[in-house]
Structures are given as C-alpha cells and as structure tokens.
C-alpha cells in the first residue's frame, strides 16, 4: 500500500522539496478536499494524489514543500493533535 501511494507522489513531480507529510487517505475527492480545508494555516502546501486500491479510486492528502526534515516535527505534532495519523514521506532525494 505504501509503495502504491509513494510512487504516484514521486512521479507526479508535485514538489522539488525532498520532504512531505502524509496526512490522510479518503475515498472521494470531496472528502479529501475537506481534509485540505483543515490544513489551512499549517506550513507546507496541500497536495492530493489519486490512486487505485481494491478496484476503487482513493485520494491521499499530503503537505509538501519541506526542505528540511526538522520542519516536520511541529507540523506532525499539530496534525496528530487534530486526530491524523501522519507519516514522513521522502518525495525526492534530499539536496546536499
């Protein structure tokens, strides 16, 4: 499942920044849009990534655009306080 979601995120070229936070998976685009609305005011840029699972389309919601892994701590803490189960994603190779 993680590979199915991460591959489209990387291939979609959503951001040149190396780090992202997975926020949630929703069954419909409308439900995913509601999650995006909850992300207003947080660092990062919301991104939606559709994928297929069990014959149905699903929508993963991410916050993208993080240059440093250290930026993710406060963001994930806030998201978890809001009830989300977050996950770090490496969207591209970190810059040196």
GIMO-V419092 format. One record per helix or strand. SS is the DSSP state (H for helix, E for strand). FROM is the first residue (numbers start at 1). LEN is the number of residues. Records with the same first field share a line. If there is no record, write none. Layout:
# GIMO-V419092
SS=FROM-LEN / FROM-LEN
This chain:
# GIMO-V419092
H=2-10 / 29-10 / 69-13
E=19-8 / 45-9 / 56-11 / 87-4
